[in-house]
Amino acid sequence: MNALAEQADFHFSVSMTTRPPRPSEVAGAAYHFVTRDEFEAAVAAGKLLEWAEYGGNLYGTPRDPVIAHLEAGENVLLDIENDGAGQVKRSYPEAVLVFLVPPSLAELERRLRDRGDTTDAEVSRRLAVAESQTADAESNFDHLVVNDEIAAAVTEVTGILKL
């Protein structure tokens, strides 16, 4: 996202989550960190464009900021998982879904371990989820982009989105 932001103009939607912040994350910039009760109230009130449970935590996209930016004629990028992407596509068929594919599961595992904040059990779980999501993405996303070389992936995404 950071590399893409250097080359393209868009609004990045900040998701809401029930997971606790990581030490380096700033509330409101990385995520809107909320309690499960607050999240569930937002779902019940129709305040989320999409939402899903991932790894025992809830994640969702606040609807109002996305709609406001779209109505202002801006491109809006969401960083969401497969279930949420499907919800967005059903509500907004014109949405363009781009799935970033890791170059390999071995490389994804290396990246997760290099972060230094992921347990062995979490790495195993995330690899299984990634494998499943990648298989699902092939039939449910408009484009798949291999996230190997950042510059090449950014060029491909900007071409797809015409940013």
C-alpha positions as CSV (number, residue, x, y, z in Angstrom):
1,M,0.0,0.0,0.0
2,N,2.8,2.4,0.9
3,A,4.6,1.8,-2.5
4,L,1.3,2.2,-4.3
5,A,0.5,5.4,-2.5
6,E,3.8,6.9,-3.8
7,Q,2.6,6.4,-7.4
8,A,-1.2,6.7,-7.3
9,D,-3.9,8.9,-5.8
10,F,-6.5,7.1,-3.7
11,H,-8.1,7.0,-0.3
12,F,-7.0,4.0,1.8
13,S,-9.9,2.8,3.9
14,V,-8.9,2.2,7.6
15,S,-10.6,-1.0,8.8
16,M,-12.2,-1.7,12.2
17,T,-11.0,-4.6,14.2
18,T,-11.5,-6.3,17.6
19,R,-7.9,-7.5,17.7
20,P,-5.5,-5.7,20.0
21,P,-3.0,-3.3,18.4
22,R,0.5,-4.4,17.7
23,P,3.2,-2.3,19.4
24,S,4.0,-0.3,16.3
25,E,0.3,0.3,15.3
26,V,-1.4,3.7,15.8
27,A,-5.1,3.7,16.4
28,G,-7.0,5.3,13.6
29,A,-4.1,4.9,11.1
30,A,-3.5,1.1,11.2
31,Y,-7.0,0.2,12.3
32,H,-9.9,1.5,14.4
33,F,-9.5,-0.8,17.4
34,V,-12.9,-1.5,19.1
35,T,-14.4,-4.0,21.5
36,R,-16.4,-7.0,20.2
37,D,-19.6,-5.4,21.5
38,E,-18.8,-2.1,19.6
39,F,-18.1,-4.1,16.5
40,E,-21.3,-6.1,16.8
41,A,-23.3,-2.9,17.3
42,A,-21.8,-1.5,14.1
43,V,-22.8,-4.6,12.2
44,A,-26.4,-4.5,13.7
45,A,-26.7,-0.8,12.7
46,G,-25.6,-1.4,9.1
47,K,-22.5,0.8,9.6
48,L,-20.1,-1.7,7.9
49,L,-19.6,-2.1,4.1
50,E,-18.2,-5.6,4.7
51,W,-17.0,-7.6,7.6
52,A,-15.6,-11.0,8.5
53,E,-14.0,-13.0,11.3
54,Y,-10.4,-13.9,10.8
55,G,-8.2,-15.6,13.3
56,G,-10.8,-15.2,16.1
57,N,-11.0,-11.4,15.6
58,L,-13.6,-9.4,13.7
59,Y,-12.5,-7.1,10.9
60,G,-14.7,-4.7,8.9
61,T,-14.9,-1.6,6.7
62,P,-16.8,1.4,8.0
63,R,-19.3,2.3,5.3
64,D,-19.7,6.1,5.6
65,P,-16.1,7.1,4.9
66,V,-15.9,4.8,1.8
67,I,-19.2,6.2,0.4
68,A,-18.1,9.8,1.1
69,H,-14.8,9.4,-0.8
70,L,-16.5,7.6,-3.7
71,E,-19.1,10.3,-4.0
72,A,-16.2,12.9,-4.1
73,G,-14.9,11.0,-7.1
74,E,-11.9,9.4,-5.4
75,N,-10.6,5.9,-5.8
76,V,-10.9,3.9,-2.6
77,L,-8.7,1.0,-1.7
78,L,-9.7,-1.6,0.9
79,D,-7.3,-4.1,2.4
80,I,-9.7,-7.0,3.1
81,E,-9.9,-10.7,3.0
82,N,-11.9,-13.0,0.7
83,D,-15.3,-13.1,2.5
84,G,-15.3,-9.3,2.8
85,A,-14.3,-8.9,-0.9
86,G,-17.2,-11.1,-1.9
87,Q,-19.6,-8.9,0.2
88,V,-18.3,-5.8,-1.5
89,K,-18.6,-7.3,-5.0
90,R,-22.2,-8.3,-4.3
91,S,-23.1,-4.8,-3.1
92,Y,-21.0,-3.0,-5.7
93,P,-20.6,-5.1,-8.8
94,E,-18.5,-2.4,-10.4
95,A,-15.8,-2.8,-7.7
96,V,-12.5,-4.2,-9.0
97,L,-11.1,-7.0,-6.9
98,V,-7.4,-7.5,-6.9
99,F,-5.9,-10.4,-4.9
100,L,-2.2,-10.1,-4.0
101,V,-0.7,-13.6,-4.2
102,P,2.5,-14.5,-2.3
103,P,5.2,-15.8,-4.6
104,S,5.1,-19.1,-2.7
105,L,3.9,-20.4,0.6
106,A,7.6,-20.7,1.6
107,E,8.2,-17.0,0.9
108,L,5.0,-16.1,2.8
109,E,6.2,-18.2,5.8
110,R,9.6,-16.4,5.7
111,R,7.8,-13.0,5.6
112,L,5.6,-13.9,8.6
113,R,8.5,-15.2,10.6
114,D,10.7,-12.1,9.8
115,R,8.0,-9.9,11.3
116,G,9.0,-11.3,14.7
117,D,5.5,-11.1,16.2
118,T,3.9,-14.3,14.9
119,T,4.0,-17.6,16.9
120,D,4.7,-20.9,15.2
121,A,1.1,-21.9,15.6
122,E,-0.1,-18.6,14.1
123,V,2.3,-19.0,11.1
124,S,0.9,-22.5,10.5
125,R,-2.7,-21.3,10.7
126,R,-2.0,-18.3,8.4
127,L,-0.3,-20.5,5.8
128,A,-3.3,-22.8,5.7
129,V,-5.6,-19.8,5.4
130,A,-3.4,-18.3,2.7
131,E,-3.5,-21.6,0.7
132,S,-7.3,-21.7,0.9
133,Q,-7.8,-18.0,0.1
134,T,-5.5,-18.2,-2.9
135,A,-7.5,-21.1,-4.3
136,D,-10.7,-19.2,-3.7
137,A,-9.3,-16.0,-5.3
138,E,-8.7,-17.7,-8.6
139,S,-12.4,-17.9,-9.3
140,N,-13.7,-14.9,-7.2
141,F,-11.3,-12.0,-7.9
142,D,-11.0,-10.0,-11.1
143,H,-7.2,-10.0,-11.0
144,L,-4.4,-11.9,-9.3
145,V,-1.1,-10.1,-8.8
146,V,2.0,-11.9,-7.6
147,N,3.5,-9.8,-4.8
148,D,7.1,-10.8,-5.4
149,E,8.9,-7.6,-6.5
150,I,7.1,-4.6,-5.0
151,A,7.8,-2.3,-8.0
152,A,6.4,-4.8,-10.4
153,A,3.3,-5.5,-8.3
154,V,2.7,-1.8,-8.0
155,T,3.0,-1.3,-11.8
156,E,0.6,-4.1,-12.4
157,V,-1.9,-2.9,-9.9
158,T,-1.8,0.7,-11.2
159,G,-2.3,-0.7,-14.7
160,I,-5.3,-2.7,-13.6
161,L,-6.9,0.1,-11.7
162,K,-5.8,2.8,-14.2
163,L,-4.6,5.0,-11.3
